[in-house]
Amino acid sequence: MVGQGYDGASAMSGNLNSVQAHVRKAAPTAVYVHCSSHSLNLALNSCCSVSEIRNMFGIVKETINFINDSIKRREILESHLTNAGSTSLKLPTFRETRFIERHGALVLFKNNYAIIVSSLEEILQLPDRKTVKKARSLLHALTDSSLIVSLCCAKKVMCLTLPLSRGLQTVNKDLVNALKGVTHVKDTLKSWRSDVDEWHDECYRPYSIAEGLARSVDAEIRLPRIASRQGHRSNVPAENADEYFKRYIWFPFLDSVIESLEIRFTDHSRLVQKIIPLIPSEIKDSNWEDIQDSAKFYADLLAISDEEEVRNEYFDWKEFCSGLPKSDISSSPLEALDIIPGRFNYIKNLLLILCTVPVTTCTAERSFSAMKILKNYLRNRITDERLTGLALLYIHPDVDIDINQKAALLVSTSSKNSLTLMPRSTSQAAMPAGNPKYHGNTEGGSLRESGTSTVLARHKLRRSQ
């Protein structure tokens, strides 16, 4: 065993008495890796340390729940969406932990922002006082300048991180490519942080989009009142609303996301740096000392008798990679395994270890989700064989099944609790008089119980008694 991956719960990832600690006692080379998808989700959730972003997420979630909790309010929104020609006629639930679903809900909310505001204005005409009061407070919050700017900032960043989140959940993702995606996101965010033009003056800039949303509901992005002494509100010095929200929301939001990504993926980077110099695209600028620790750590697993053997093989592999054409130089361990000759036994095994280290636990958690759907309260006494069959059908829907072949197999297989059809003459001759175990006649024959009583037989017995 060379790797183990879990979420960040202390029961799984603790250093003393957790699952990964007990596994490391039995398999010292099983390196613990925090699930990359969970790390990304935690990094993006930590951006809620910016108060305006946190308030925006809360108001968006509250608005969605307020509309979805009432059939009448849903019908009002659906009528407005239908008149606008929208393809989606409802707002998806705003998930707290599932980033992809949260991104979809936020994008749909932003795209239908003007329709949602007009729906709340119509809800104000309803006779229910409590509903009108809630709708008025949400309408005031949604037309606030800080919320509009925060919504556009969050949507821009989440559009950048969405491909990374989807990529981390794929099955054939190795840790090297996963970290390359994280590095790309961090570099892009840093370029946005240093580029002044990324904030406004084009249709894809957050402030320009915010101004368009405000105009769609007859509002305006305004500079809030700034006091000389204020302890509960930011007093960023600015001459206009553009400069104020850039310093108050945009820059702190970017800084929070960049810092969280660097903190959450530090252990992943440290693990990769021990073996990544063996990849052909990286080996040119590396030396033996870069992988020496990995050779020592996996010495027992790879049956390394002498470290000098691995060192000589490393230099031979480095010379081999330097002679490759530029088009054949691979940048991932999976591609390197396709071109490595058989004589590089130690190098090949180290690359296999790098490919084997888990990147995410999404595949296992999909099985848990399938289990929750299959084994519900109505199937709490399901057998292992049936549960396995249902799980395979649910997890692998793309596999073709010959229904006629399976039906023939079921007919030919004798079940312990099966019902046997007997001819009328045979059943009447074989049925002892007064025996309550045999009962129930049909047109073509009678039902005879084989082995254990069936539910149908027990039900008819109770009725006869």
Backbone hydrogen bonds, N-H to C=O, Kabsch-Sander energy under -0.5 kcal/mol:
donor,donor_aa,acceptor,acceptor_aa,energy
4,Q,31,V,-2.3
6,Y,33,V,-1.0
12,M,9,A,-1.3
13,S,9,A,-2.8
14,G,10,S,-1.7
19,V,11,A,-1.8
20,Q,12,M,-1.8
22,H,18,S,-1.9
23,V,19,V,-2.3
24,R,20,Q,-2.1
25,K,21,A,-1.3
26,A,22,H,-1.3
27,A,23,V,-3.0
30,A,27,A,-1.9
31,V,2,V,-1.3
31,V,29,T,-1.6
33,V,4,Q,-2.6
35,C,6,Y,-2.6
36,S,359,V,-2.7
39,S,35,C,-2.3
40,L,36,S,-2.5
41,N,37,S,-2.2
42,L,38,H,-2.6
43,A,39,S,-2.3
44,L,40,L,-2.3
45,N,41,N,-2.0
46,S,42,L,-1.8
47,C,44,L,-0.7
48,C,45,N,-1.7
49,S,46,S,-1.8
50,V,47,C,-1.8
51,S,49,S,-0.7
54,R,50,V,-2.4
55,N,51,S,-2.6
56,M,52,E,-2.0
57,F,53,I,-2.2
58,G,54,R,-2.0
59,I,55,N,-2.4
60,V,56,M,-2.6
61,K,57,F,-2.3
62,E,58,G,-2.3
63,T,59,I,-2.5
64,I,60,V,-2.3
65,N,61,K,-2.4
66,F,62,E,-2.2
67,I,63,T,-2.0
68,N,64,I,-2.5
69,D,65,N,-1.7
70,S,67,I,-1.0
74,R,70,S,-2.1
75,E,71,I,-2.3
76,I,72,K,-1.7
77,L,73,R,-2.0
78,E,74,R,-2.8
79,S,75,E,-2.2
80,H,76,I,-1.7
81,L,77,L,-2.6
82,T,78,E,-2.6
83,N,79,S,-2.1
84,A,80,H,-1.5
85,G,82,T,-1.2
86,S,81,L,-2.6
95,R,93,T,-0.9
99,F,97,T,-0.9
102,R,98,R,-2.0
103,H,99,F,-2.8
104,G,100,I,-2.2
105,A,101,E,-2.2
106,L,102,R,-2.5
107,V,103,H,-2.7
108,L,104,G,-2.2
109,F,105,A,-2.0
110,K,106,L,-2.4
111,N,107,V,-2.5
112,N,108,L,-1.6
113,Y,110,K,-1.3
116,I,112,N,-2.4
117,V,113,Y,-2.2
118,S,114,A,-2.2
119,S,115,I,-2.1
120,L,116,I,-2.2
121,E,117,V,-1.9
122,E,118,S,-1.6
123,I,119,S,-2.1
124,L,120,L,-1.2
125,Q,122,E,-1.7
126,L,123,I,-1.8
132,V,128,D,-2.1
133,K,129,R,-2.7
134,K,130,K,-2.0
135,A,131,T,-2.6
136,R,132,V,-2.3
137,S,133,K,-1.8
138,L,134,K,-2.2
139,L,135,A,-2.4
140,H,136,R,-2.1
141,A,137,S,-1.9
142,L,138,L,-2.6
143,T,139,L,-1.4
144,D,141,A,-1.1
148,I,144,D,-1.9
149,V,145,S,-2.3
150,S,146,S,-2.4
151,L,147,L,-2.6
152,C,148,I,-1.7
153,C,149,V,-2.2
154,A,150,S,-2.6
155,K,151,L,-2.0
156,K,152,C,-1.8
157,V,153,C,-1.9
158,M,154,A,-2.5
159,C,155,K,-1.7
160,L,156,K,-0.9
161,T,157,V,-1.8
162,L,158,M,-1.5
165,S,161,T,-2.3
166,R,162,L,-2.4
167,G,163,P,-2.4
168,L,164,L,-2.2
169,Q,165,S,-0.6
169,Q,166,R,-0.8
170,T,167,G,-1.3
173,K,170,T,-0.6
175,L,354,L,-0.6
178,A,174,D,-1.9
179,L,175,L,-2.1
180,K,176,V,-1.7
181,G,177,N,-1.8
182,V,178,A,-1.8
183,T,179,L,-2.7
184,H,180,K,-2.2
185,V,181,G,-1.9
186,K,182,V,-2.4
187,D,183,T,-2.6
188,T,184,H,-2.2
189,L,185,V,-2.4
190,K,186,K,-2.4
191,S,187,D,-2.1
192,W,188,T,-2.1
193,R,189,L,-2.0
194,S,190,K,-1.6
195,D,191,S,-1.5
196,V,194,S,-0.7
198,E,195,D,-0.8
199,W,196,V,-1.5
205,R,202,E,-1.5
207,Y,199,W,-2.1
208,S,199,W,-0.5
209,I,205,R,-2.3
210,A,206,P,-2.4
211,E,207,Y,-2.2
212,G,208,S,-1.7
213,L,209,I,-2.2
214,A,210,A,-2.4
215,R,211,E,-2.1
216,S,212,G,-1.5
217,V,213,L,-0.7
217,V,214,A,-0.9
218,D,215,R,-1.4
219,A,214,A,-3.4
222,R,220,E,-0.8
227,A,225,R,-0.5
244,Y,240,N,-2.0
245,F,241,A,-2.5
246,K,242,D,-1.4
247,R,243,E,-1.8
248,Y,244,Y,-2.4
249,I,245,F,-2.2
250,W,245,F,-2.0
251,F,246,K,-2.4
253,F,249,I,-2.1
254,L,250,W,-2.2
255,D,251,F,-2.5
256,S,252,P,-2.1
257,V,253,F,-2.1
258,I,254,L,-2.5
259,E,255,D,-2.3
260,S,256,S,-2.1
261,L,257,V,-2.3
262,E,258,I,-2.1
263,I,259,E,-2.0
264,R,260,S,-2.8
265,F,261,L,-1.7
266,T,263,I,-1.0
269,S,265,F,-1.8
270,R,266,T,-2.3
271,L,267,D,-1.9
272,V,268,H,-2.1
273,Q,269,S,-2.1
274,K,271,L,-0.9
275,I,272,V,-1.5
276,I,272,V,-2.7
278,L,275,I,-2.1
279,I,276,I,-1.9
281,S,330,S,-1.4
282,E,279,I,-2.1
283,I,279,I,-1.8
285,D,282,E,-0.7
286,S,283,I,-1.1
290,D,287,N,-1.3
291,I,288,W,-1.2
292,Q,288,W,-0.8
293,D,289,E,-0.5
295,A,291,I,-2.0
296,K,292,Q,-1.9
297,F,293,D,-2.4
298,Y,294,S,-2.2
299,A,296,K,-1.1
302,L,298,Y,-2.4
303,A,300,D,-0.5
304,I,299,A,-2.6
305,S,303,A,-0.8
309,E,306,D,-1.2
310,V,306,D,-0.8
311,R,307,E,-1.9
312,N,308,E,-2.5
313,E,309,E,-2.0
314,Y,310,V,-2.2
315,F,311,R,-2.0
316,D,312,N,-2.0
317,W,313,E,-2.4
318,K,314,Y,-2.4
319,E,315,F,-2.0
320,F,316,D,-2.0
321,C,317,W,-2.3
322,S,318,K,-1.7
323,G,319,E,-0.9
323,G,320,F,-0.5
324,L,321,C,-1.2
328,D,325,P,-1.2
329,I,325,P,-0.6
329,I,326,K,-0.7
330,S,328,D,-0.7
336,A,332,S,-1.9
337,L,333,P,-1.7
338,D,334,L,-0.6
338,D,335,E,-0.6
339,I,335,E,-0.6
339,I,336,A,-0.9
340,I,336,A,-1.2
344,F,341,P,-1.1
345,N,343,R,-1.5
348,K,344,F,-1.8
349,N,345,N,-2.0
350,L,346,Y,-2.1
351,L,347,I,-2.1
352,L,348,K,-2.2
353,I,349,N,-2.0
354,L,350,L,-2.0
355,C,351,L,-1.9
356,T,352,L,-1.6
357,V,353,I,-1.8
365,E,361,T,-2.1
366,R,362,C,-2.0
367,S,363,T,-1.1
368,F,364,A,-1.4
369,S,365,E,-2.2
370,A,366,R,-2.4
371,M,367,S,-2.4
372,K,368,F,-2.0
373,I,369,S,-1.4
374,L,370,A,-2.6
375,K,371,M,-2.7
376,N,374,L,-1.3
379,R,376,N,-1.2
380,N,377,Y,-0.8
382,I,379,R,-1.4
387,L,383,T,-2.4
388,T,384,D,-2.5
389,G,385,E,-1.9
390,L,386,R,-2.5
391,A,387,L,-2.4
392,L,388,T,-2.3
393,L,389,G,-2.0
394,Y,390,L,-2.1
395,I,391,A,-2.9
396,H,392,L,-2.1
399,V,396,H,-1.1
403,I,401,I,-1.0
406,K,402,D,-2.0
407,A,403,I,-2.5
408,A,404,N,-2.2
409,L,405,Q,-1.9
410,L,406,K,-2.2
411,V,407,A,-2.1
412,S,408,A,-2.1
413,T,409,L,-1.3
418,S,415,S,-1.2
420,T,448,R,-1.5
422,M,420,T,-0.5
422,M,446,S,-1.6
427,S,423,P,-2.8
428,Q,424,R,-2.3
429,A,425,S,-1.9
430,A,426,T,-2.5
431,M,427,S,-1.3
435,N,432,P,-1.4
438,Y,435,N,-1.3
439,H,437,K,-0.5
439,H,447,L,-0.6
442,T,445,G,-2.7
446,S,422,M,-1.2
447,L,440,G,-1.8
448,R,420,T,-1.8
448,R,446,S,-0.5
450,S,418,S,-0.8
451,G,449,E,-0.6
458,R,454,T,-2.3
459,H,455,V,-2.3
460,K,456,L,-2.2
461,L,457,A,-2.1
462,R,458,R,-2.2
463,R,459,H,-1.8
464,S,460,K,-2.3
465,Q,461,L,-1.8
